[in-house]
Amino acid sequence: MEKTLIIAEIGVNHNGSIKLAKQMIEVAKDCGADIVKFQTFNVDAITSRYAEMARYQKENLGEEKTQKEMLSSLTLTHSEFCELAEYCRKIGIRFLSTPFDIESVRFLDDLQDMWKIPSGEITNYPYLVEIARTKKKIILSTGMSTIEEIDEALKVLRENGSSDIVILHCTTDYPAPVEGVNLNAMITLKNRFGYPVGYSDHTRGIEVSVAAVAMGATVIEKHFTLDKTMNGPDHKASLEPDELKKLISAVRNVEKAKGTGEKKPTGSEIKNRSVVRKSIVASRPIMKGEFFSTENLTTKRPGTGISPMKWNEIIGTKADRDYKEDELI
């Protein structure tokens, strides 16, 4: 079985520092993540000077800024992203960054072998076309989206060359309340569109991601930070390293537990079968020639004798020898 792809979403939790970004890459690798993901954007291209921060961003930052002011302090240069991509290759973890504008798509095309489309860009037609034409694998996040919007986005991607797509269920809130997760919608997406599915998790803790894997998620994306108390819009809704490690360990255990789906006794079960199952035994001493009946037979452990499922075949036959109480028939 192919293992679940676990994306450690650094996003903008590097706070504009390449030194911190590299440290986070190292920690994610040590925790067992498959991919570290960043966000690449040209501030002037994605937001106007009048756009306000989201409610959760205002709450987490504890101050009023425009989106442009906030994002300007969380950017890395193109040369820094190139350095980070090379650093990922050097230490053995995959680099990925989500582009938020077409210029960033074109820049990242040489640095990564797949794309993560964020929920906010699912209705951005020219952006979808630009990504689809690269014909690389796409992970499509669907937070805030209706089924019809997802259908339209997938149509655009397919018509422009995309065929390898994973759809991520997502609740775009930071942190997302558990009662708003609706994990069964992930199954709806799989059944409706026929693509592999996954889950982009913005809840606190690890339980929902683990449940998503048990339900068939092939990709899990989770924000992570070195310290939730750091200043920034996403730190509070992120996992710290010990939590990320627990998440990855739990996911790998769930993968093992899911198995092949074939129902049959395992090797360890077969060893236990004779101990816990029962056999037909004498409930009292039985003389040779006596008829077996419900009066002189019962079922007891171990299960090394005749199975109780043959009860009706044994009842009414003659004993071929003497039997002691509790002796296997």
PyMOL commands that set and color helices and strands:
alter all, ss='L'
color gray80, all
select helices_A, chain A and resi 18-31+43-46+55-61+67-72+78-91+102-108+119-121+125-132+147-159+178-180+184-193+207-214+235-237+241-258+267-276+308-314
alter helices_A, ss='H'
color red, helices_A
select strands_A, chain A and resi 5-11+35-40+94-99+114-117+137-141+165-170+197-201+219-223+279-282+297-300
alter strands_A, ss='S'
color yellow, strands_A
deselect
rebuild
show_as cartoon
